[in-house]
Amino acid sequence: MIYSMTGYGKSVLQLPTKKITIELKSLNSKNLDLNARMPSIYREKELTIRKLLAAKLVRGKVDFSIYVEATAEDTSTQINTPVVKQYMEQLKHVVDGDAIELLKMAVRFPEALNTVREEIDEDEWKAIEVQINTAIDDLINHRLDEGKVLEQDFNKRVIAIENILEQVIAMDPERVEAVRERLLKGVEDLKEKYDENRFEQELVYYIEKFDITEEKVRLKNHLDYFTECINSKDSNGKKLGFIGQEMGREINTIGSKSNYAPMQQLVVQMKDELEKIKEQLLNVL
């Protein structure tokens, strides 16, 4: 089971005087890169929110937002009546105008309005915390759905590489014989006498340098381990990335040792499938 780092979660809390919407968006990242946006009243809870997100989401570029929409009359701003009246009295000596015009000018001056700093209501915050967890769970479920799509693609790519590897294994005796004949023809073209026993010894040594038995076995083991990790309980994109690197190392070695064009063509096909795996691994948690 694997999880994608891409996901979206949302939860809405309806209170008597306001609606609070919590949104989470997640993209791939090597580590946890968290960006939090919220009204100033909730800033004192930001550290708590960050710890909660880090514990549950582990990795990814995560955008967390809290939006507050007033649904009833509920304001923390009040008119400073004595100050406004003083401004209006002073304005009477400066400009001509009725009370409404004077009031419009007065409320624009400093200290005409008082803003009372809101304090967090703990019962309200507990309800918000529940919704934050709901949004996180929603995002995790989205990640799981995306992970299932990735898993299907990985399995298809792994099977494709395994099938090509089987072709490489079947072709290997043909390759060895082709290398042998090519070397023999090269020596014969020299029109020189040579010790056949010595040539055979050198030929065996030369062909052993191009033996790919170990690479074939290791690549098969890496493919099996990759599949095992996909089906494990935990999603570990970094481990899968390391296995992908090892697979690439074995495929490259087979290509450099093959010395045979038809086998090198198969190696190119394996590399193509592996590159597609590596691209998708960037999204795995």
C-alpha positions as CSV (number, residue, x, y, z in Angstrom):
1,M,0.0,0.0,0.0
2,I,1.4,3.3,-1.0
3,Y,0.3,6.9,-0.5
4,S,0.8,9.8,-2.9
5,M,1.9,13.1,-1.6
6,T,-0.7,14.8,-3.8
7,G,-4.0,15.4,-2.1
8,Y,-6.8,17.8,-1.0
9,G,-8.9,17.9,2.1
10,K,-11.6,20.2,3.3
11,S,-13.9,20.6,6.3
12,V,-16.6,23.3,7.2
13,L,-17.7,24.3,10.7
14,Q,-20.9,26.3,11.0
15,L,-21.1,28.4,14.2
16,P,-24.0,30.7,15.2
17,T,-22.3,33.8,13.9
18,K,-19.7,32.6,11.4
19,K,-18.7,29.8,9.0
20,I,-15.2,28.4,9.4
21,T,-13.7,26.6,6.4
22,I,-10.5,24.5,6.7
23,E,-8.6,23.6,3.5
24,L,-5.5,21.5,3.0
25,K,-3.6,21.0,-0.3
26,S,-0.5,18.8,-0.6
27,L,2.1,18.3,-3.4
28,N,5.3,16.3,-3.6
29,S,8.4,17.5,-1.7
30,K,11.5,15.8,-0.2
31,N,10.5,16.9,3.3
32,L,7.6,18.6,5.0
33,D,7.2,22.1,3.7
34,L,4.3,23.7,5.5
35,N,2.6,27.0,4.7
36,A,-0.1,28.1,7.1
37,R,-2.6,30.9,6.5
38,M,-5.2,31.9,9.1
39,P,-6.8,34.9,10.8
40,S,-4.7,36.6,13.5
41,I,-6.9,35.4,16.3
42,Y,-5.8,31.8,15.7
43,R,-2.1,32.6,15.3
44,E,-1.3,31.5,18.9
45,K,-2.4,28.0,17.9
46,E,-0.2,27.8,14.8
47,L,2.5,25.7,16.5
48,T,-0.1,23.2,17.7
49,I,-1.5,23.0,14.1
50,R,2.0,22.5,12.7
51,K,2.8,19.6,15.1
52,L,-0.5,17.9,14.2
53,L,0.1,18.2,10.5
54,A,3.7,17.0,10.7
55,A,2.6,13.9,12.7
56,K,-0.1,12.9,10.3
57,L,1.2,14.0,6.9
58,V,4.9,13.3,7.3
59,R,6.1,14.8,4.0
60,G,4.9,17.0,1.2
61,K,4.5,20.7,0.3
62,V,1.4,21.4,2.4
63,D,-0.8,24.5,2.2
64,F,-3.1,24.9,5.3
65,S,-5.7,27.6,5.4
66,I,-8.5,28.7,7.8
67,Y,-11.1,31.0,6.3
68,V,-13.7,32.8,8.5
69,E,-16.9,34.1,7.0
70,A,-19.3,36.1,9.2
71,T,-22.9,34.9,8.9
72,A,-24.5,37.3,11.6
73,E,-23.8,40.6,13.2
74,D,-20.7,40.1,15.2
75,T,-18.1,42.8,15.2
76,S,-15.2,43.6,17.4
77,T,-15.1,47.2,16.2
78,Q,-16.9,49.9,18.1
79,I,-17.4,53.6,17.6
80,N,-15.5,55.8,20.1
81,T,-18.5,58.1,20.6
82,P,-16.9,60.9,22.8
83,V,-14.0,61.2,20.3
84,V,-16.3,61.4,17.3
85,K,-18.4,64.1,19.0
86,Q,-15.3,66.2,19.7
87,Y,-14.2,65.9,16.1
88,M,-17.7,67.0,14.9
89,E,-17.7,70.0,17.2
90,Q,-14.3,71.1,15.9
91,L,-15.3,70.5,12.3
92,K,-18.3,72.9,12.7
93,H,-15.8,75.7,13.0
94,V,-13.9,74.6,9.9
95,V,-16.5,73.6,7.3
96,D,-20.2,74.1,6.7
97,G,-22.2,71.0,6.7
98,D,-25.1,69.1,8.3
99,A,-24.6,66.5,11.0
100,I,-24.4,63.6,8.6
101,E,-21.6,65.2,6.6
102,L,-19.7,66.0,9.7
103,L,-20.1,62.5,11.0
104,K,-18.7,61.0,7.7
105,M,-15.6,63.1,8.1
106,A,-15.2,62.5,11.9
107,V,-15.2,58.7,11.7
108,R,-12.2,58.9,9.3
109,F,-10.0,60.5,11.9
110,P,-7.6,58.6,14.3
111,E,-9.2,56.8,17.3
112,A,-12.7,57.3,16.0
113,L,-13.1,53.6,16.0
114,N,-12.0,51.2,18.7
115,T,-11.1,47.6,17.8
116,V,-11.4,45.2,20.6
117,R,-8.9,42.3,20.4
118,E,-10.7,39.0,20.2
119,E,-9.7,36.2,22.4
120,I,-10.0,32.5,21.4
121,D,-13.0,30.8,22.8
122,E,-11.7,27.4,23.9
123,D,-14.9,25.5,23.2
124,E,-14.9,27.0,19.7
125,W,-11.2,26.0,19.3
126,K,-12.0,22.4,20.3
127,A,-14.6,22.3,17.6
128,I,-12.1,23.7,15.1
129,E,-9.6,21.1,16.1
130,V,-12.1,18.4,15.3
131,Q,-12.6,19.9,11.8
132,I,-8.9,20.2,11.2
133,N,-8.5,16.5,11.9
134,T,-11.5,15.8,9.6
135,A,-9.8,17.8,6.8
136,I,-6.5,15.9,7.4
137,D,-8.3,12.6,7.2
138,D,-10.0,13.8,4.0
139,L,-6.6,14.6,2.5
140,I,-5.1,11.3,3.6
141,N,-7.9,9.4,1.9
142,H,-7.3,11.4,-1.2
143,R,-3.6,10.5,-1.0
144,L,-4.5,6.8,-0.7
145,D,-6.7,7.0,-3.8
146,E,-3.9,8.6,-5.7
147,G,-1.5,6.0,-4.3
148,K,-3.7,3.2,-5.7
149,V,-3.3,4.7,-9.2
150,L,0.5,4.9,-8.8
151,E,0.6,1.3,-7.5
152,Q,-1.2,0.1,-10.6
153,D,1.3,1.9,-12.8
154,F,4.3,0.6,-10.8
155,N,3.1,-3.0,-11.1
156,K,2.7,-2.6,-14.8
157,R,6.2,-1.1,-15.2
158,V,7.8,-3.8,-13.0
159,I,6.1,-6.6,-15.0
160,A,7.3,-5.0,-18.2
161,I,10.9,-4.9,-17.0
162,E,10.6,-8.5,-15.8
163,N,9.3,-9.6,-19.2
164,I,12.2,-7.8,-21.0
165,L,14.7,-9.3,-18.5
166,E,13.4,-12.7,-19.5
167,Q,14.1,-11.9,-23.1
168,V,17.6,-10.8,-22.0
169,I,18.2,-14.1,-20.2
170,A,16.9,-16.1,-23.3
171,M,19.2,-14.1,-25.6
172,D,22.3,-14.4,-23.5
173,P,23.6,-17.7,-25.0
174,E,23.1,-16.2,-28.5
175,R,25.0,-13.1,-27.4
176,V,28.0,-15.1,-26.1
177,E,28.1,-17.1,-29.3
178,A,28.0,-13.9,-31.4
179,V,30.8,-12.4,-29.4
180,R,32.8,-15.6,-29.8
181,E,32.3,-15.7,-33.6
182,R,33.1,-12.0,-33.9
183,L,36.4,-12.4,-32.1
184,L,37.3,-15.5,-34.0
185,K,36.6,-13.8,-37.3
186,G,38.7,-10.9,-36.2
187,V,41.7,-13.1,-35.5
188,E,41.3,-15.0,-38.7
189,D,41.2,-11.8,-40.7
190,L,44.7,-11.0,-39.4
191,K,46.0,-13.9,-41.6
192,E,48.4,-14.8,-38.8
193,K,49.0,-18.2,-37.2
194,Y,47.9,-18.4,-33.6
195,D,47.8,-21.0,-30.8
196,E,44.3,-22.3,-30.7
197,N,44.5,-23.4,-27.1
198,R,45.9,-20.0,-26.0
199,F,43.2,-18.2,-28.1
200,E,40.5,-20.3,-26.4
201,Q,41.9,-19.4,-23.0
202,E,41.9,-15.8,-23.8
203,L,38.5,-16.0,-25.3
204,V,37.1,-17.6,-22.2
205,Y,38.7,-14.8,-20.1
206,Y,37.3,-12.1,-22.4
207,I,33.8,-13.5,-22.4
208,E,33.9,-13.9,-18.6
209,K,34.5,-10.1,-18.3
210,F,31.2,-9.6,-20.2
211,D,29.3,-12.2,-18.1
212,I,26.0,-10.6,-16.8
213,T,24.8,-13.5,-14.7
214,E,25.1,-11.6,-11.4
215,E,23.4,-8.5,-12.8
216,K,20.5,-10.5,-14.1
217,V,20.0,-12.1,-10.6
218,R,20.4,-8.9,-8.7
219,L,18.0,-7.1,-11.0
220,K,15.4,-9.8,-10.5
221,N,15.9,-9.5,-6.7
222,H,15.5,-5.7,-6.9
223,L,12.3,-6.1,-8.9
224,D,10.9,-8.6,-6.3
225,Y,11.9,-6.3,-3.4
226,F,10.3,-3.3,-5.1
227,T,7.0,-5.2,-5.4
228,E,7.3,-6.4,-1.8
229,C,7.7,-2.8,-0.6
230,I,4.7,-1.6,-2.6
231,N,2.5,-4.3,-0.9
232,S,3.9,-3.6,2.6
233,K,1.8,-1.9,5.3
234,D,3.8,1.4,5.2
235,S,4.3,3.8,2.3
236,N,8.0,4.5,1.9
237,G,8.8,6.5,-1.2
238,K,12.4,7.0,-0.1
239,K,13.0,3.3,0.1
240,L,11.4,2.7,-3.2
241,G,13.6,5.4,-4.6
242,F,16.7,3.7,-3.3
243,I,15.6,0.4,-4.9
244,G,14.9,2.2,-8.2
245,Q,18.5,3.5,-8.1
246,E,19.8,-0.1,-7.6
247,M,17.6,-1.3,-10.5
248,G,19.1,1.4,-12.7
249,R,22.6,0.4,-11.7
250,E,22.1,-3.2,-12.8
251,I,20.4,-2.3,-16.0
252,N,23.2,0.1,-16.9
253,T,25.8,-2.6,-16.2
254,I,24.0,-5.1,-18.4
255,G,24.0,-2.5,-21.1
256,S,27.7,-1.8,-20.8
257,K,28.6,-5.5,-20.7
258,S,26.3,-6.8,-23.4
259,N,28.4,-5.8,-26.3
260,Y,25.5,-7.0,-28.5
261,A,23.2,-4.7,-30.3
262,P,19.9,-6.7,-29.9
263,M,20.5,-7.0,-26.2
264,Q,21.3,-3.3,-25.9
265,Q,18.0,-2.5,-27.5
266,L,16.3,-4.5,-24.8
267,V,18.3,-2.6,-22.2
268,V,17.0,0.7,-23.7
269,Q,13.4,-0.6,-23.2
270,M,14.1,-1.4,-19.6
271,K,15.6,2.0,-19.0
272,D,12.5,3.6,-20.5
273,E,10.2,1.7,-18.1
274,L,12.5,2.5,-15.2
275,E,12.5,6.2,-16.0
276,K,8.7,6.2,-15.9
277,I,8.9,4.5,-12.4
278,K,11.3,7.1,-11.1
279,E,9.1,10.0,-12.3
280,Q,6.2,8.6,-10.4
281,L,8.3,7.8,-7.3
282,L,8.7,11.6,-6.8
283,N,5.0,11.7,-5.8
284,V,5.2,8.7,-3.3
285,L,5.0,9.5,0.4
